Amino acid sequence: MSEQPSFPIPETAQADETTGRYIITFRDDAVIEGLDLLNDQTGITGLANAADFPDSALDLSQIEAAGGAVFPTLGVAVVSLDEGAFSSIMTSAGEDSAILAIEPETTFYAIEEGLSVDYLQGYRDAVNHLYEKATATTDEAEIEKQVCFADDTEFTWGLKATKAMKSLLSGSGMKVAVLDTGMDLLHPDFAGRSIVSQSFVPGEDVQDGFGHGTHCIGTACGFKDLNGRRYGIAYESTIYVGKVLSNAGSGASGWILAGMEWAIANGCQVISMSLGNTTPTPSIAYETVGRRALQNGCLIVAAAGNHGPKPVGQPANSPSIMAVAAVDNCLKVAAFSSPSGVFPGCKVDIAAPGVKVYSSLPVDKGRYAAWNGTSMATPHVAGIAALYAESTGKRGDQLWQVLTCHAMALPLPSAVGSGLVQAP
């Protein structure tokens, strides 16, 4: 069975591409002070403010006209700086400054094209062999029989492996935001559902022209297909569709941050982001945003990346964002799934089904398909997080702990973190 990511990959995707703008991260409770400092040093004023828009849904077309935007809930701003302004503000950032960090705005993708599947499978098999050899005991009488899962007419294998099929919970009363390529709002499987949608991609509406977002939403928040097979988890949750990636499958940090601001300001308990790049070092901006999201009662889960054996990339490598790896139906690490990195806190936190995952697609793209990727694993965790939020009332850090404490341990913790996510 091939484990290569099977959905469309943008042909123009270039890892770690920058936009020419910068992300400015302010220290805690220092947004106003930081904006004053920015004005003093660069003359920049009148940035578009997400708080001035209904439901904090910033119109991204205003970024160019205003020279940037500020997201007060996140405590960050995206600005255009010429060389002189950049040098000036860099000298003002420091230990006692209201500005914590300044980073180039980068581009993120629904998926990055990885190494060849043959290479990845060879690497995965070698690592698994080393683990088995290192943990084997001399008195083992036999190898434990491998347990594998399969789709049937009632449930997908992912719902079986995570025990979501047995849960009596539905995500009722929970708000789950999926920040991706949008959604097919006319998909008949979601008729009658509570859906709030917003596009943060300039010039594009929420309608999903790529398919990735609809697939992820199906797993996290969908229910059953035309024939009655259940493929979704939090099927009574309110779906917050934030389009932060274009119909070509890519998006700037400013679009993603705008979606995060919107989701947190609207009280979403969970944000699912099946997007990333290959940068192995964590972003100060995303780590700070992840921490502030947890403080606001919102758990962010993100795909570890499909570029194994290279380590987990941004934004999932931020310690305050839950990084999700992918396993196959026999609970082996998927060949493409990125493992933990060497930087402090840059690690995989949990794993979920990510190979041949059946879910919804836009009707004009076939209505359903089975895709591979850590992108497919991430919404499993998001949906199950909504179930725990519903049943326990826990939010933020406490919700994180519930998920990891109840995960089923698997071999290779550097690749799967606490193990396979399990539903309550």
C-alpha positions as CSV (number, residue, x, y, z in Angstrom):
1,M,0.0,0.0,0.0
2,S,1.5,3.4,-1.0
3,E,1.9,5.9,1.8
4,Q,2.7,8.8,-0.5
5,P,0.5,11.9,0.1
6,S,-2.2,11.2,-2.5
7,F,-4.0,14.6,-2.8
8,P,-3.0,17.3,-5.2
9,I,0.3,19.0,-4.4
10,P,0.7,22.6,-5.6
11,E,3.3,22.6,-8.4
12,T,4.5,26.0,-7.5
13,A,5.0,25.3,-3.8
14,Q,8.4,26.5,-2.6
15,A,9.3,25.7,1.0
16,D,10.0,28.7,3.3
17,E,9.1,31.3,0.7
18,T,8.8,34.9,2.1
19,T,6.4,37.6,1.1
20,G,8.5,40.7,1.8
21,R,6.4,41.7,4.9
22,Y,7.3,41.1,8.5
23,I,5.6,39.6,11.6
24,I,6.1,41.7,14.7
25,T,5.3,39.9,18.0
26,F,4.6,42.1,21.0
27,R,5.3,41.2,24.5
28,D,2.3,40.2,26.7
29,D,-0.2,43.0,27.2
30,A,2.0,45.4,25.3
31,V,0.2,45.8,21.9
32,I,-0.6,49.5,22.4
33,E,2.9,50.2,23.6
34,G,4.4,48.2,20.8
35,L,2.3,50.0,18.2
36,D,3.5,53.4,19.6
37,L,7.1,52.2,19.4
38,L,6.5,51.1,15.8
39,N,5.1,54.5,15.0
40,D,8.0,56.3,16.7
41,Q,10.7,54.3,14.9
42,T,9.2,53.8,11.4
43,G,6.3,56.3,11.1
44,I,3.9,53.5,10.5
45,T,0.4,54.3,11.8
46,G,-3.2,53.5,11.0
47,L,-2.7,49.7,10.7
48,A,-5.9,47.8,10.0
49,N,-7.1,46.4,13.3
50,A,-9.0,43.1,13.4
51,A,-10.9,44.3,16.5
52,D,-12.5,47.0,14.3
53,F,-14.2,44.4,12.0
54,P,-17.4,42.4,12.9
55,D,-16.5,39.2,14.7
56,S,-12.8,40.2,14.3
57,A,-12.9,39.0,10.7
58,L,-10.3,41.3,9.2
59,D,-10.6,42.2,5.5
60,L,-7.2,41.1,4.2
61,S,-7.5,43.4,1.2
62,Q,-6.9,46.3,3.5
63,I,-3.4,45.1,4.5
64,E,-1.8,46.6,1.4
65,A,-3.6,49.9,1.7
66,A,-2.9,50.3,5.4
67,G,0.7,49.0,5.3
68,G,-0.2,46.1,7.5
69,A,-2.5,44.8,10.2
70,V,-2.6,44.2,13.9
71,F,-4.3,41.2,15.6
72,P,-4.8,42.3,19.2
73,T,-6.0,38.9,20.6
74,L,-2.8,37.3,19.3
75,G,-0.6,40.2,20.1
76,V,1.1,40.3,16.7
77,A,1.1,42.6,13.7
78,V,2.0,42.1,10.0
79,V,3.7,45.1,8.4
80,S,5.5,46.2,5.3
81,L,8.9,47.7,6.1
82,D,11.5,49.2,3.9
83,E,15.2,48.6,4.6
84,G,15.6,51.8,6.7
85,A,12.4,51.1,8.8
86,F,13.5,47.5,9.3
87,S,16.9,48.5,10.6
88,S,15.4,51.2,12.9
89,I,12.8,48.9,14.5
90,M,15.4,46.1,14.9
91,T,17.6,48.3,17.1
92,S,14.5,49.1,19.3
93,A,13.7,45.4,20.0
94,G,15.3,44.1,23.1
95,E,14.9,42.8,26.7
96,D,13.0,45.8,27.9
97,S,11.2,46.5,24.6
98,A,7.5,46.1,23.9
99,I,8.5,44.2,20.8
100,L,9.5,40.6,21.4
101,A,10.5,39.6,17.9
102,I,10.5,40.5,14.2
103,E,10.4,37.7,11.7
104,P,9.9,37.6,7.9
105,E,6.4,36.6,6.8
106,T,6.5,33.2,5.2
107,T,4.2,31.2,3.0
108,F,2.6,28.0,4.2
109,Y,1.1,25.1,2.2
110,A,-1.6,22.5,2.5
111,I,1.2,20.0,2.0
112,E,4.9,20.1,0.9
113,E,6.2,17.7,-1.7
114,G,8.4,15.2,0.1
115,L,11.1,12.7,-0.8
116,S,10.4,9.7,-3.0
117,V,8.1,7.1,-1.5
118,D,10.7,4.4,-2.0
119,Y,13.3,6.3,0.0
120,L,10.8,7.1,2.7
121,Q,9.6,3.6,3.0
122,G,13.2,2.3,3.3
123,Y,13.9,4.9,6.0
124,R,10.8,4.0,7.9
125,D,11.5,0.3,7.7
126,A,15.1,0.8,8.9
127,V,14.0,2.9,11.9
128,N,11.3,0.4,12.8
129,H,13.8,-2.5,12.6
130,L,16.3,-0.7,14.8
131,Y,13.6,0.0,17.4
132,E,12.4,-3.6,17.4
133,K,16.0,-4.9,17.7
134,A,16.7,-2.5,20.6
135,T,13.6,-3.3,22.5
136,A,13.5,-7.1,21.9
137,T,14.1,-9.4,24.8
138,T,16.0,-12.7,24.5
139,D,13.1,-14.7,26.1
140,E,10.4,-13.6,23.7
141,A,8.5,-16.7,22.6
142,E,6.8,-15.1,19.7
143,I,6.1,-11.8,18.1
144,E,2.8,-10.3,19.1
145,K,0.2,-10.6,16.4
146,Q,-0.2,-7.3,14.5
147,V,-3.6,-5.7,14.8
148,C,-4.8,-3.8,11.7
149,F,-8.0,-1.9,11.0
150,A,-10.0,-1.6,7.8
151,D,-12.9,0.5,6.5
152,D,-16.2,-1.2,6.3
153,T,-19.8,-0.2,5.3
154,E,-20.4,1.4,8.8
155,F,-17.1,3.1,9.8
156,T,-13.8,4.2,8.5
157,W,-10.7,2.5,10.0
158,G,-9.6,5.8,11.6
159,L,-12.8,6.0,13.7
160,K,-12.2,2.4,14.8
161,A,-8.6,2.8,15.7
162,T,-9.3,6.0,17.8
163,K,-12.5,4.4,19.3
164,A,-14.5,7.4,18.0
165,M,-17.0,4.9,16.7
166,K,-17.8,3.8,20.3
167,S,-18.1,7.3,21.8
168,L,-21.5,8.5,22.8
169,L,-20.3,12.1,22.4
170,S,-21.0,14.3,19.3
171,G,-19.2,17.6,19.9
172,S,-22.5,19.3,20.7
173,G,-22.1,22.9,21.8
174,M,-18.4,23.0,20.7
175,K,-16.9,25.3,18.1
176,V,-14.2,23.7,15.9
177,A,-12.3,26.0,13.5
178,V,-10.6,24.4,10.5
179,L,-8.1,26.9,8.9
180,D,-7.4,25.5,5.4
181,T,-8.5,25.9,1.8
182,G,-12.2,26.5,2.7
183,M,-15.1,24.2,2.3
184,D,-17.7,23.1,-0.2
185,L,-20.6,24.8,1.5
186,L,-23.1,23.0,-0.7
187,H,-21.9,19.5,0.2
188,P,-25.1,17.5,0.9
189,D,-23.5,15.7,3.9
190,F,-23.4,19.0,5.8
191,A,-27.0,20.2,5.0
192,G,-28.6,21.7,8.1
193,R,-25.3,22.0,10.0
194,S,-24.3,25.1,12.0
195,I,-21.5,26.6,9.8
196,V,-19.8,29.9,10.2
197,S,-17.4,30.8,7.4
198,Q,-15.0,33.5,6.5
199,S,-12.3,33.9,3.8
200,F,-9.0,35.5,4.6
201,V,-7.6,35.0,1.1
202,P,-7.8,38.2,-0.9
203,G,-10.0,37.8,-3.9
204,E,-11.3,34.3,-3.1
205,D,-14.5,33.3,-1.4
206,V,-14.8,30.4,1.1
207,Q,-15.8,27.8,-1.5
208,D,-13.1,25.2,-1.6
209,G,-11.5,25.0,-5.0
210,F,-8.7,22.7,-3.9
211,G,-10.4,20.0,-1.8
212,H,-8.0,19.8,1.1
213,G,-10.2,21.9,3.5
214,T,-13.3,19.9,2.8
215,H,-11.5,16.7,3.4
216,C,-10.2,17.9,6.8
217,I,-13.5,19.3,7.9
218,G,-15.2,16.0,7.0
219,T,-12.9,14.1,9.4
220,A,-13.1,16.6,12.2
221,C,-16.7,17.6,12.0
222,G,-18.5,15.5,9.4
223,F,-20.8,12.5,10.0
224,K,-21.9,9.9,7.4
225,D,-21.6,9.6,3.6
226,L,-24.4,8.9,1.1
227,N,-24.4,5.2,1.9
228,G,-24.4,5.6,5.7
229,R,-20.7,5.0,6.4
230,R,-19.5,7.3,9.2
231,Y,-16.3,9.1,8.5
232,G,-16.6,12.2,10.8
233,I,-16.1,12.7,14.6
234,A,-17.6,15.8,16.1
235,Y,-20.7,15.7,14.0
236,E,-22.8,18.1,16.1
237,S,-20.2,20.7,16.6
238,T,-20.4,24.2,15.1
239,I,-18.0,24.3,12.2
240,Y,-15.9,27.5,11.8
241,V,-14.5,27.5,8.3
242,G,-11.6,29.8,7.9
243,K,-10.1,30.0,4.4
244,V,-6.5,30.9,4.9
245,L,-5.0,28.9,2.0
246,S,-5.8,29.8,-1.6
247,N,-7.4,27.5,-4.2
248,A,-3.8,26.7,-5.2
249,G,-3.1,25.4,-1.7
250,S,-0.9,28.1,-0.3
251,G,-1.2,31.1,2.0
252,A,0.8,33.9,3.7
253,S,1.3,34.0,7.5
254,G,-0.9,37.1,7.6
255,W,-3.8,35.2,6.3
256,I,-3.3,32.4,8.8
257,L,-2.9,34.7,11.7
258,A,-6.1,36.5,10.7
259,G,-7.9,33.2,10.8
260,M,-6.5,32.4,14.2
261,E,-7.5,35.8,15.5
262,W,-11.0,35.3,14.2
263,A,-11.4,31.7,15.6
264,I,-10.1,32.7,19.1
265,A,-12.1,35.9,19.3
266,N,-15.2,33.8,18.5
267,G,-14.6,31.4,21.3
268,C,-13.5,28.3,19.3
269,Q,-12.3,25.6,21.7
270,V,-10.2,23.9,19.0
271,I,-8.3,25.1,15.9
272,S,-7.2,22.5,13.3
273,M,-4.5,23.6,10.9
274,S,-3.3,21.0,8.3
275,L,-0.7,23.3,6.9
276,G,3.0,24.0,7.3
277,N,6.4,24.5,5.8
278,T,9.8,22.7,6.2
279,T,11.5,25.2,8.5
280,P,12.9,23.1,11.4
281,T,13.3,26.1,13.8
282,P,10.2,27.2,15.7
283,S,8.7,30.6,14.9
284,I,8.6,33.0,17.9
285,A,5.4,34.4,16.5
286,Y,3.6,31.1,16.3
287,E,4.9,29.9,19.6
288,T,3.7,33.1,21.3
289,V,0.3,32.8,19.5
290,G,0.0,29.2,20.6
291,R,0.7,30.0,24.2
292,R,-1.8,32.9,24.1
293,A,-4.4,30.7,22.5
294,L,-4.1,28.2,25.3
295,Q,-4.5,31.0,27.8
296,N,-7.7,32.0,26.0
297,G,-9.0,28.4,26.3
298,C,-8.3,27.4,22.7
299,L,-6.2,24.3,21.7
300,I,-4.4,24.5,18.3
301,V,-3.5,21.3,16.6
302,A,-1.3,21.3,13.5
303,A,0.1,18.8,11.0
304,A,3.7,17.7,11.8
305,G,4.5,17.6,8.1
306,N,4.9,15.2,5.2
307,H,8.6,15.5,4.7
308,G,10.0,12.8,7.0
309,P,12.8,12.0,7.8
310,K,13.2,15.8,8.0
311,P,11.8,17.0,11.3
312,V,8.4,18.6,12.0
313,G,8.2,22.1,10.5
314,Q,6.4,25.3,11.3
315,P,3.9,26.0,12.8
316,A,3.6,22.6,14.4
317,N,7.1,22.7,15.9
318,S,6.0,25.4,18.3
319,P,5.9,23.9,21.8
320,S,2.5,25.4,22.4
321,I,0.9,24.0,19.3
322,M,0.1,20.3,19.3
323,A,2.0,18.5,16.5
324,V,0.2,15.6,14.9
325,A,2.0,12.6,13.2
326,A,0.4,10.0,10.9
327,V,0.1,6.3,11.3
328,D,-1.2,3.7,8.9
329,N,-4.1,1.2,9.6
330,C,-1.6,-1.2,11.3
331,L,-0.5,1.6,13.6
332,K,2.9,1.9,12.0
333,V,4.5,5.3,11.5
334,A,3.6,6.5,8.0
335,A,6.7,6.7,5.8
336,F,6.2,10.4,5.1
337,S,5.4,11.6,8.7
338,S,7.9,14.0,10.1
339,P,9.5,13.1,13.4
340,S,10.6,15.3,16.3
341,G,13.4,17.8,15.8
342,V,16.5,18.7,17.8
343,F,15.4,22.1,19.0
344,P,13.9,22.4,22.5
345,G,10.2,21.8,22.4
346,C,10.3,21.0,18.7
347,K,8.6,17.6,18.9
348,V,5.7,15.4,17.8
349,D,3.1,15.4,20.5
350,I,0.5,12.8,19.4
351,A,-0.4,10.6,16.4
352,A,-3.6,9.8,14.5
353,P,-4.7,7.9,11.4
354,G,-3.2,9.5,8.3
355,V,-3.0,6.8,5.6
356,K,-5.9,6.1,3.2
357,V,-8.3,8.3,5.2
358,Y,-11.7,8.4,3.6
359,S,-13.6,11.7,3.9
360,S,-15.5,14.3,2.1
361,L,-14.5,16.2,-1.0
362,P,-16.2,19.1,-2.9
363,V,-19.0,17.5,-5.0
364,D,-17.3,18.6,-8.2
365,K,-14.2,16.8,-7.2
366,G,-15.8,13.4,-6.6
367,R,-17.6,14.0,-3.2
368,Y,-15.4,11.5,-1.3
369,A,-11.8,10.2,-1.5
370,A,-9.2,8.4,0.7
371,W,-6.1,10.6,1.1
372,N,-2.8,10.3,2.9
373,G,-0.9,12.8,5.0
374,T,-0.4,14.3,8.4
375,S,-3.0,16.7,7.1
376,M,-5.5,13.8,7.4
377,A,-4.3,12.9,10.9
378,T,-4.7,16.4,12.3
379,P,-8.5,16.6,12.0
380,H,-8.8,13.3,13.8
381,V,-7.2,14.9,16.9
382,A,-9.2,18.1,16.5
383,G,-12.5,16.2,16.4
384,I,-11.6,14.1,19.4
385,A,-10.4,17.2,21.3
386,A,-13.9,18.6,20.8
387,L,-15.4,15.4,22.3
388,Y,-13.2,15.8,25.4
389,A,-14.0,19.5,25.6
390,E,-17.7,18.6,25.6
391,S,-17.4,15.8,28.1
392,T,-14.9,17.3,30.6
393,G,-15.3,21.1,30.2
394,K,-11.6,21.4,30.0
395,R,-10.0,24.0,27.8
396,G,-6.5,25.0,26.7
397,D,-3.6,23.4,28.6
398,Q,-5.9,21.1,30.5
399,L,-7.5,19.8,27.2
400,W,-4.0,19.2,25.9
401,Q,-3.2,17.1,28.9
402,V,-6.4,15.1,28.6
403,L,-5.6,14.2,25.0
404,T,-2.0,13.1,25.6
405,C,-2.8,11.3,28.9
406,H,-5.4,9.1,27.2
407,A,-3.4,8.4,24.1
408,M,-2.5,4.8,23.4
409,A,1.3,4.3,23.6
410,L,3.1,3.2,20.4
411,P,6.7,2.4,19.5
412,L,9.0,5.3,18.4
413,P,7.8,8.1,20.7
414,S,10.1,10.6,18.8
415,A,7.8,9.9,15.8
416,V,4.4,9.6,17.5
417,G,4.7,11.5,20.8
418,S,2.3,10.3,23.5
419,G,0.8,7.8,21.0
420,L,-2.4,7.2,19.1
421,V,-5.2,9.6,20.1
422,Q,-8.2,7.9,21.7
423,A,-11.8,9.2,22.0
424,P,-13.6,9.4,25.3
